[in-house]
């Protein structure tokens, strides 16, 4: 088999193990059709970055003022590198910093039906949300910038509890995303 054939077989096996994560999604809040793949997108398509942060084997979740639990991450700024965005978002939302390299597990490739990009510098209509995992340490309070989520709690928790809180009121693919990160972490 060629390297291309091996990679295609690997991607197909991953999709078979995590079918909900890999299923086509409709994100009505953004007029977005999205689909996850472990095949990483070109840097120029990445508009959002999110991380399953592990501290002592626990998953770090953030809770906003509305009571929604989420993984830290967010929108990439103009001319910002993926690494800088991740570091900034971790500090803003979780009061955390990396203690090891980020490992990228995949991305949701997305197409929006909105007529203009969310931010003027972003690619449009195609874009990508990058997902990864890394070891982090929570060593301060979230900075909570005025234009971001207002985080009221940051809590490391067992992966099963993180999955339960992330899936509650959302799509089930969040649970499989955590499972994939845990599998790669261990």
N, C-alpha and C positions, 0 to 999 in steps of 0.2 A: 504494500500500500504506500501511497505517496503521503507526504506531510499534510497536504490539503485534504486528502481522504481521511486520514487519521483525525485531523481537527474537526472535520464535518461529523464524523462518528462520535467524537467526544461531545460536541455541542448537542447532537441529537440525543445522546444518552442523558445529558444533564436536563434537557427539556422534558424527557420522559420521566425523570425522577421528581421534577418540580413543575408539573403541568399547569397549575394555576398561575404561578409566577410568569410562565412563558406564554400564556394565553393572550390574545389581543384584548386590549383594554380601551374603554371609552371614559375619559376623564372629563365629565360634563363641565366642571368648574372652569376649565381652561379651553373648552372646545377642542380637546386633544384626543387623537387616536394614537395609542402607544403599544409597543410590544417589547418585552424584555429579551435580551440575548446576552450570553457571556462573551460574545464577540464585541470588543471595545470599539466605540465610535472614533472618528477622527477628532482631534482636539478642538477644531473649529466649530464643531456641532454641539459641544458640551456647554449647556446653559445653567445646569443645576448639579450640585454635588451633595451626596448624603452618605453618612457613615454609620455602620454598626460599630460603636465604640465598646471595646471590652476593657474592663478593669477587674483583675483577679477572677476572670471567667464570667463576670456579670456583664449584662448589657446596659449601657447608659441610655436612659430615656429622659426626655424633657416634657414638661407639662406647661401649657400656656394658660393665659387668664381665662380662656373659655372652657378649660378642663380637658383639652385634647392632648393626648400623648403622642410624641413624634420622635423620630431619629434626628439628631443634629445634622444640619446642612442647610443649603439654600442656594440663592441665585448668585451666579458668577458676575462680578463687576467687569466693566470695560477694561480690556487689556490685562486682566488678572489671570495669573496662572492657576491651574487646577490645585496645586499644592498650597498656594497663598489663599485661595478661596476656602479650602478645607480648614486651614489653620484659623482663619478669621471667623468662619462660621462656628467652629468648635468653641472658640473663646466667647463669641457673642451669645450663643444659645445654651451651652453647657458649662461654661467656665472651665473648659478642659483644654488639654494640649496633648499632642501626639508624644508617645514614648517609644514608638517603633514606626516603621514605614507603613503607609497605607497600601492595602492590597485590593486592587480593583476586581470586583467579581462580575461586573456586567453593567448594562445600561438599558434603560427604556429608550428606544428610538421612537420619536414622536413627530407627528404632523398636526399642526393646529389649523382650524378653519377660521381663526380670527384674522381680520384683514391686515393688522399691523403687529409687529413683534411686541412682546411684553416690555422689553427695554430696547431703545433704538439700536444699540450695538449688537444685539443678538441675531443669530441666523434666523431666517424665516422663509417659509413656514415649517421647515424641518429643523429639529433640534434633538438633544439627548440629555437625559438625566443619568448621571454616573453614580453607581452604588459601589461601596467598598466596606472594608472592615480594617480595624487597626487597634493596637493597644493604646489606651489613653489614660491620663490621670486627671481627675476632677480636683483642681487645686485653687479655685476661686469661684466667685459668684458670676453668673452670666452677665455680660455687659449690657444686654437689652437695648440696643440702639433704637431710636425712635421709629425708624422705618422697618423694623423687624418684628418677629414674634416677641411678645412680652412673656418671658418664661418666669413662672412662679415656683417651679420645683424641678430639680435634677436628681434622678435617683438611679443608682446601679441596682439591677434586679436580675433574678434568674431568667434565663432565656424563655422559659415557658410563660412566666408572668409578662415579660416584654411582648411576646407574641399575642397574648390575650388582650393586653391594653392597646396594642397597635391595630388589631383586627376589629375590635369593638367599634361598630358603626362605620367600618370601612370595608374595602375589598379584602378577600381572604389571601391575596397574593403577598400581603405584608408578612404573614406568618411564614410562608415559604422562603421569603427573602431572608428572614432571620435564621431559619433552618440552614440555608445555604451558607451564610456567614459563619454560623457555629460549626458546621461541618468543615469548612476550610480553616477555621481558627484552631480546631483541635487537631 
